[in-house]
Amino acid sequence: MCEQIAKIRRKVQRISKDKVLFLNETYKRVGDAATNTIVLPGESSFIQSNETSKYAPRYDMIACCSGKEVLPPIIYAPKERGKGINDAMLHEYIRQLLAQSAGALDRYPLILVLDRASIHSEEQMLEEFHDWGCQELQEIVKMPSAAAKRLSPLDNSLFNLWRQRVLARGPLTKSNIKQRMSDAWNSITTVDLNAQYHNCGLFRGEDVYFDCPNPTVHRHSR
C-alpha cells in the first residue's frame, strides 16, 4: 500500500496542482444539524430538527476540485438518486457541468484522480470528457483501495470542512438543503484546497512516505 501511494504522490508532485483534479461523491440528509455550537446569553441551548434518523431524505453530491479552485457540483434529490449515484448520473454530471468547466480552465494536460468505485470507469469517463468539451483531460488515475484517506484532499478533510459550513446556519430542511450544500462547496478557497493537498503530501519535495503506519518495519527509502 505505501509503495502504491508513494507512486501516485511522486506523479502528482511533478505536476502543477492546478492541473490535478480530484472527484468524489458525498451526501447530507434532511434534518442534519451541528452537534455543538456556541450561543449568546439568552439564546436557546438546543435546536429542533424534525428528521434525525438514518432514513431521513438523503441528497447526494458529486464534487470535483483542483488545487486552485472547486468546480461546479451536482446535487441529486432522493427521487433523482434512487438507490444511489450510478454511472449514468456520473456521466450526466460530466456532460452537463464538469467537462465544460474543466475545459474552461484552459490548462493542459489535466489529470483526474479517483477512488476505485465501480462507477468510475476510466475509459467511459475519458470519452465523456472529450466528447463534451474537455480535450485537456489526458489521464485518469485510480487510487489503491482504502487509500483515499491518505491521498485524496476530498476524503482527507475537505469534505469535513464542507459539512461544517453546510450546517453552520442551522438544521437542513427540504427547502434549503440543496442551496446550502452548493453554497458551502462554492465557498471553499484556494487556501482551503492547498492545505488539504499539503496534508496529502502532494506538493513537490514532500516526503511520499510521511504517513507510513509502520516506518520502522517498512524502512522506506525516498
C-alpha positions in Angstrom: 0.0 0.0 0.0 2.7 2.5 1.0 4.6 1.9 -2.3 1.4 2.3 -4.4 0.6 5.6 -2.6 4.1 6.8 -3.0 4.0 6.2 -6.7 0.9 8.4 -7.1 2.3 11.1 -4.9 5.5 11.2 -7.0 3.4 11.5 -10.1 1.2 14.3 -8.7 4.2 16.2 -7.2 5.7 16.6 -10.7 2.6 18.4 -11.9 1.2 21.8 -11.2 -1.6 21.4 -8.6 -4.0 23.4 -10.7 -3.8 20.6 -13.3 -4.6 17.8 -10.9 -8.3 17.2 -10.3 -9.9 15.0 -7.6 -13.5 13.8 -7.8 -15.7 12.0 -5.3 -19.2 11.7 -4.0 -20.7 12.7 -0.6 -24.1 13.5 0.9 -26.2 15.2 3.5 -29.6 14.3 5.0 -32.6 16.5 5.8 -32.6 17.2 9.5 -28.8 17.1 9.8 -27.6 19.8 12.3 -24.4 20.7 14.1 -23.8 18.6 17.2 -22.5 21.5 19.2 -22.1 25.3 18.8 -21.6 28.5 20.8 -24.7 30.5 21.8 -25.1 34.0 23.2 -26.7 34.6 26.6 -30.4 34.2 26.4 -30.4 32.1 23.3 -31.7 28.6 23.2 -29.0 26.0 24.0 -30.6 23.4 21.8 -32.1 23.2 18.3 -35.1 21.3 17.0 -35.0 19.0 14.0 -37.9 17.2 12.5 -36.0 14.4 10.9 -32.9 12.9 12.5 -32.8 9.3 11.6 -30.7 7.5 9.0 -34.0 7.1 7.0 -34.3 10.9 6.5 -34.2 12.0 2.9 -30.7 11.9 1.5 -29.2 14.3 -1.0 -26.1 13.2 -2.9 -23.4 15.5 -4.3 -20.7 14.8 -6.9 -17.9 17.3 -6.5 -14.6 18.0 -8.1 -11.7 20.3 -7.3 -8.2 21.2 -8.4 -5.5 22.6 -6.1 -6.7 26.1 -7.1 -10.5 26.1 -7.2 -13.6 24.0 -6.8 -15.6 23.1 -9.9 -19.5 23.2 -10.0 -21.1 20.3 -8.1 -24.2 18.4 -9.0 -26.7 17.5 -6.3 -29.3 14.8 -6.6 -32.6 14.8 -4.6 -33.9 11.5 -3.3 -36.3 11.0 -6.2 -33.4 11.6 -8.6 -30.8 9.4 -6.9 -32.9 6.3 -6.5 -30.7 3.7 -4.7 -27.6 5.8 -5.0 -25.3 7.5 -7.5 -24.7 5.3 -10.5 -22.5 5.6 -13.6 -25.3 7.2 -15.7 -25.6 10.0 -13.1 -21.9 10.5 -13.0 -21.8 10.7 -16.8 -24.7 13.2 -16.7 -22.6 15.4 -14.4 -19.7 15.3 -16.8 -21.9 16.2 -19.7 -23.9 18.9 -18.0 -21.2 20.6 -15.9 -17.8 19.1 -15.4 -16.4 18.7 -18.9 -17.1 22.3 -19.9 -16.0 23.7 -16.6 -12.7 21.8 -16.7 -12.2 22.7 -20.3 -12.7 26.4 -19.5 -9.7 26.3 -17.1 -7.6 26.2 -20.3 -4.9 24.1 -18.7 -3.0 21.2 -20.4 -2.7 18.5 -19.5 -5.2 17.7 -16.8 -5.3 14.5 -14.8 -8.2 13.3 -12.8 -7.6 11.2 -9.6 -10.4 8.9 -8.4 -11.0 6.0 -6.0 -11.9 2.5 -7.2 -15.7 2.8 -7.0 -17.4 0.6 -9.6 -19.0 3.7 -11.3 -15.5 5.2 -12.0 -14.8 3.7 -15.4 -11.7 5.4 -16.8 -12.5 4.7 -20.5 -16.1 5.8 -20.3 -15.3 8.9 -18.3 -12.5 10.0 -20.6 -14.8 9.6 -23.6 -17.4 11.8 -21.9 -14.9 14.5 -21.1 -13.5 14.5 -24.7 -17.0 14.4 -26.3 -18.3 17.3 -24.2 -15.6 19.9 -24.4 -12.6 18.9 -22.4 -9.8 17.6 -24.6 -7.4 18.8 -21.9 -8.1 15.8 -19.7 -5.4 13.3 -20.7 -5.3 10.7 -17.9 -7.4 9.2 -15.1 -5.5 7.8 -12.2 -7.1 5.3 -9.8 -6.0 5.3 -6.1 -5.3 2.0 -4.4 -8.2 0.5 -2.4 -8.7 2.1 1.0 -6.1 4.8 0.2 -8.4 7.8 -0.3 -7.9 9.0 3.3 -4.2 9.3 2.7 -4.3 10.5 -0.9 -7.4 12.5 -1.7 -7.9 16.1 -0.4 -11.6 15.5 -0.6 -11.6 12.5 1.7 -8.8 13.8 3.9 -10.8 16.6 5.4 -12.1 19.0 2.7 -15.5 17.2 2.9 -15.4 17.7 6.7 -14.8 21.4 6.2 -17.7 21.4 3.7 -20.0 19.6 6.2 -19.2 22.2 8.9 -20.1 25.0 6.5 -23.3 23.3 5.4 -24.5 23.1 9.0 -23.3 26.5 10.1 -26.7 28.1 9.7 -28.8 25.6 11.4 -30.6 22.3 10.5 -31.2 21.2 7.0 -34.7 21.2 5.5 -36.1 20.1 2.2 -36.4 23.7 1.2 -32.8 24.8 2.0 -30.6 21.7 1.7 -29.6 21.9 -2.0 -28.7 25.6 -1.8 -26.8 25.2 1.5 -24.8 22.2 0.0 -24.0 24.2 -3.1 -23.1 27.4 -1.3 -20.8 25.6 1.2 -18.9 23.9 -1.6 -18.5 27.1 -3.6 -17.2 28.9 -0.5 -14.1 26.8 -0.4 -11.0 28.8 -1.3 -7.6 28.2 -2.7 -6.1 28.4 0.8 -8.5 25.6 1.9 -7.6 23.5 -1.0 -3.8 24.0 -0.7 -4.0 23.0 3.0 -5.6 19.7 2.0 -3.3 19.0 -0.9 -0.4 19.6 1.6 -2.0 17.2 4.1 -2.0 14.5 1.5 1.7 15.0 0.6 1.0 16.2 -2.9 3.4 19.2 -3.1 6.8 18.9 -4.7 9.5 17.8 -2.3 7.2 16.4 0.4 8.1 13.0 1.9 5.9 10.5 0.0 6.1 8.1 3.0 5.4 10.7 5.7 2.2 8.9 6.9 3.5 5.3 6.7 1.7 3.5 9.5 4.8 1.4 10.4 8.0 3.1 9.3 10.4 1.0 11.5 9.2 -2.2 9.8 8.7 -0.9 6.2 12.0 1.0 6.1 11.1 3.0 3.0 13.8 4.8 1.0 12.9 8.1 -0.6 
